[in-house]
């Protein structure tokens, strides 16, 4: 508020023309020598200014590129208070034309070349079933839990997920950029975020860091992962109260934080990817028989993951140790580019299906859409009924199996969910019975 207060005082004492700042929004900090310092949260400020009918925004020079992501409003950069006052006192005032947004041009220029990564799924030997589970998860935006012994490749698989994530649309890119703008994490030269976020969080994270905190709360990791992926490695090492705060955002796709100064709401629509060992030593149920943990230790370790949180993972997959022959196999495994083509095709089907609604992917199907989009044939329905009764599924687990089956059908380019789609989706819900007995 430094700059707007200073300009208001100058206008009040007659040092600026009357009404020079009418319908002009001003934001900026002032240093003691009169220089205008950059501020955070410029993009949402400018968007709101435009919505409120302001025709011009005066911003610190370093924030100008970010402000110009918004079309149809004039953005004026200020380096010093003295320079800004001179411009305001000129006969023509601030002048200038309303500039068109550079966001669309910048967006297209960046996405025209293929996105390059240092890692690729072709680096991973074997683990075909695991890579298939990841493909299904990303294609439908489903939460995924990877369980397996140390060194089996859980983290390698998860950290290659960005290579197959679908591209963001401009609206999504702007929404993610707003969050990072509030957090003060945008690049001043290239403010528009065009890659889906991938936030890898260490198990020592606090609740405030995860959901957002501070006197005036900043976005936490779950909001910084909005539109992308939140990866929790070594899931059972996280403090249980920290993990439990994820339950509500995973359902509502937003987080509300209350402080004395007011209530704050940040978006939190993300894919949750988690990896964990099955016991403290990591070798429970491993064919090698190397597990040294007592049953009580295993029970206590696994019970760090509560039933309600476990139920919110749409897909559970076991990552077994890689065999020697697979490591020595010289045949090239499928690269990320090929997997991404199938993911993009499935996401395009979903985009057309949910056009005009708030649903972005199969994982977010609401109750009204369920009957319309999850159409299954008789054989598939009987198979689902049998699985529901024999596995003792909860209503939430039933919904998630159907959503995953809908994604598998999309990857198969099938409008109807068939028995093999249900069978694969049910297989992704077996680990909670194997390890947790639920």
N, C-alpha and C positions, 0 to 999 in steps of 0.2 A: 504493500500500500504506500510505500515511500513516495514514488513518483506521482501517483494521483493526488496525494495530500499536498505535495509541494506545488503542483500546478493549480490546484484549487485555491490555495492561499495566494499565489501570484495573481490569479484571476480576480480574487476578492479585493485585493489592494490596488487593482487597476494596472498591473504590469502586463496583462494579457488582454486581448480584445474580448469584449462581452460575447458570450455564446460561442467562443472559439472551440469549446470542448462539448458542445451540444451533440448528443447521440454519438459521442466518441468514448470508447472504452480504453482506459489506461491501466497498464500493469508494469511494475518494475521496482527494483530496489535501488537506492541511492547510496553511493559511498561518500565519505566525508569530502572528497575532492570534486563531487558533483557528477561523477561518472555513473551511468545507468547500468546496473548489474542484472544478469540474467535471472530468471525465476523458473520455478517448476510448474507443471500443469497447464502450460499455455494452450495446447490443443483443445481440451475441454472448455477452457475459458473463452476462446475465440468462437467455438461452436455455439456456446450459450449466448455470446454477444450477438451473433448473427440471428439466432432464434428470437432474441429480445428486440430486434429492430435497429441495432447500432449499425452505422454505415462505415465506421473506421475503428481500427484498433491501433493504439500506440504501444509498441513493445520494445524491450531491449533489443539491440541490433543482433545479438547472438540467438535470439528466439524467433527472428523473422522467418527463417526457412520453415520452421515448424508451424508458425501461424499461417503461412501461405498454403498449407495443405487444405485449408478451408476455402472453397470457391465463393465468389460473390460478395466479398467484403474487403475493403481496403486495409492493407497492413503497412504501417509506417514504423521504421526502425529508428531508435534513438540511442545515440552514443553518450551524450552528456546532457545535463539539464539546460546548460547555456545554449547549446546548438538547437535543442528542441524549442526553447523560447523564441530564438531568432526566427525559426521557421513558422511558428504560430503567429508572429507579429508581421510577417510578410503580407503584402496586399492580397496575394492569391491564396494565403493560408497554406494548408498542408498540400492541397492540389493533388495531382496524380490521378491515374485511372485505377479503377478496380481491377486487380489482376486476376486472371484465371488461375485455378489451382494447378500446381505442377504435379499433384499426386498421381493423376492418371497417367501422364506422360512418363513420370519416373517409374511408376509401377510396371508399365509395359516394357520399358527399356531394361529393367532389371530382370524381368521374367523371360524375356526372349531367349537369352542364352540359357543353357541347361545349368541347374544348380549343381555346384561341385562340392563334394565331401571327401574327407580324408579316409573315411571308412566305407565299407560296402558289405552287403550280405554274402557276397561271393568269398569273403575272407573266412567265413565260418564253415568248418568241415562237418558234414553230417547234420544232425538236428533238423531234419526235414519236417517232422511233425511240429516242432516248436516254431519253426519259421512259418508254417501254415497257420498256426494259432495266432501268431503276431499279425499276419496278413489279414485274417478275419477280424481281429481286434481293431486294426487301423481302418479297415474298410467300413466298419460300422460305428467307430468311435467308442468301442467297448473297453471297460476296465479289465486289466489282465494281471494275473498273479503267476509268477514263475517260481517253482519250488524244485530244488535239486542240490546235490552235494557241491562242495567247493571245487572250483576249476572246471565245472561242466559247461560254462559259457553263458550263464544267465545274464550277467552284466554286458557281455559282448553283444548278445542278441538285443537287449534293451537299448543300448547306446547307438545302435544302427537304425532305430525306428525313425529318426528324422529323415533318413534317406528315402523313405517310402511314404511320408506324410503327404496328403493332397495339398495342392497350392491354395493359398488364401485368396478369397475374393476381396475386392477393394474395401467393401464395407467391413469385413472382418479385420482387415489390416488396420483400418482407421480406429476400430474399437480397441484392438490390442495396443496400438500406439497411444491412445488416450490413457490407458492404465500405466504404461511405462513413462508417459509424460508426467503424470501425477507423482510417480515414484522417482522422478529425476533421472531416468535411465535411458533417455533417447540420445541418439547421436545427433549433435547439432548440425552437422553437414548433411547427413542423410537420415532425417528424422522418421521417415515412414518405415515401419517394421513390416517386412515382406516374408520373413520366414516364420513358420509356426514355432512358438516357444517350446523349448525342451528344458525343463528345470529339474536338475538332479540335486536332491536334497540330502544332506548328511544326517545320520541318525541322532546327532546331538541337537538338532533343531528344537527351538522352543515353540510353545503354542503361539506366542505373539508373532514370531517370525513366520510361522506357517499360515496363520489366518489374517495377519495384519495387526499392527499395534502402534503405540505412541499416544501422546496427549491428543494430537490430531492424527488419527490412524493412517499410516501409509499402507498401500496394498501389500499383502503377504505373498508367500510363494504360491498359494493356490490361485490367487488372482493374476500373478505374473505368468502362470501357466495357462491362463484363459485362452481358449482356441487351440491349445497344443497339448503337451504332455507334462505331467508331474511324475517323476521317477523316484521311487523310494527304494534304495538298495539296502539289503540287510534289514528287512521290514521288522523282524522280531526284536531287533536291537533298539528300536524307537521306544520312547516312554509311552506306555499305554494311554495315559490321558491325552497325550499329543495326538495319537492316532485317532482317538475317539472324536476329536473335533472335526474330522473329515466327513463324518457320517451325514450331517445335514447338508453341507455344500454339495456332496455327491448326488443328493436327491434334488435339491432346489437350484443348483447351478449358480448360486450367489451366496455371499457372506454378509451378515449384518453385524456391525460392531457398535456397541453403545458406550458413550463416554459422557462426562458431565457437559461437554460442549455440544452434544447432540448425537444423533444416530447416523451412521455411515453405512452405505451399501456398495459393495464392489462385486462385479461379475466374477464367477468362478466356474466356468463351463470347461472342464478339462478331462482328458483321459488319464486315469490313474494306472500307472504301470509299477508293479512292485516285484521285488525278487527277495528270496529268503532261503536259508538252509532249513532242513526238516528237524534239526535238533542242535544243541550247542556245539557238538563236535562236527556236525554236518553230514554224518553218514548213516542216519537212521533209514532203514529199509533199503540200503545200498547192497547190491549183490556181493560186494567185496567182504561184507561182514565186519568192517572196521569200526563200527559204532561202539563207543565206550561209555555211552550215557545210560544212566539208570532210567527205568520207566517214569519215575517221579520227575526227573530232570526234563525228560522229553515232554511230559504233560505240562509242566510249568512253562516251558519254552513256547510250545505251540499255543497255549492259552493266553499268551500276550496279544494274540489276534482274536478279538471278540467275534462271536457268531454274527452279530449285525453287520460288522465291518466286512467279514468274510463273505457274507451274502451279497455285498455290493460289488464284488468282483464277478463280472459276467463270465469270464473265462479263467479256468485254473488249468495249468499245464505243468507236467513234470518234465524237468530237464535232466536227462540221464547223462552219466559220464560218457564222453566220446570214446569209441573203440579205436584200437591201434590201426586197423585196416582203413577206417574212415579218415584218420589223420594222414595216412600215407597215400590215400587215393588221389591220383593226379588229375582226375576229371574235374573240369571247371564246374563249380556249383552255380546255381542261378543268381544273377546279379540283382542288385536293388532295383535297377531300371525296369526289369521285366516284372517284378512284383508290383512296382509302383503303377505300371500301366493298368494292371487288374484292379488295384485299389482306386485309381482315378475313375475308371469305368464304373465301378460300383458306387462311388460317391456321386457321380453324375446322375445315375439312376435315382438315387435318393434325393438329390437336389430337385429333379423334375417332379418326383412324387410328393415332396413336401413344399413345393413352391407356394408362396403366399401364406405360409404358417411360420410359427416360431421354431418348429422342429428342424434341426440341421442334419441329423443323421439317425440311423435306426436305434442307436442307444437311447435317444431322447424321445422315442414314441410315447405320446400321452394316452390316457385311457380312452378318449374319444376315437383316436386313430387306430387303436389296436385291432378291432374287428375288421376294419376296412383294409388294412395293409398286411396283416398276418393271416392270409388265407391259406388254409392247409387242406390237403386231400384226406380221404377217409383213412387210408393206411397210416399216414403220418399222425393223424389224430389218435388212433388206437395205440401207436407206439409211444406217443407223448403221455397218454393216460397211464400206460403200463409203467413208464419211467417215474411219473409223478407219485404213483402209489408205492412202488417198490423202493424208491429212494427217499420217500418221506419229504418231498420238496415243500418249501414254504411258498406262499403266493408270490413273493418277490422272486424266488428262484425260478418259478414257473414262467413269470413274465420275461425274465432275462434269458431263459432258454429259447423262448419264442423269438425274442429280438435277435439273438445270435443266429438262429435258424433263418430269420428273414435276411440277414446279411449274407449267410452262406448261399442262400437262393439267389441273391443279387449277383454274387460272384459267379454263380452258375448260369446267370442270365435267365432265371426262371421266375415268372410272376407268382407261381404257386409254390408254397413250401411243401416239399415232398419228404418221404420217409428217410431218405439218406441224409437230407439236411437236418432233420430232427435228430437222427442218430449221432451225427458229428457234434451237434450242439450239446446233446446230453453227455457225450464223452468229456466235454470241457467242464462238467460239473461233478466229476468223480473224486477229485483229490480231497475235498472237504470230508468225504466219507472215509477215505483211506487214512488220512492223517489225524483229522479231528473227530472222526466218528459221528459226523453230523449229517 
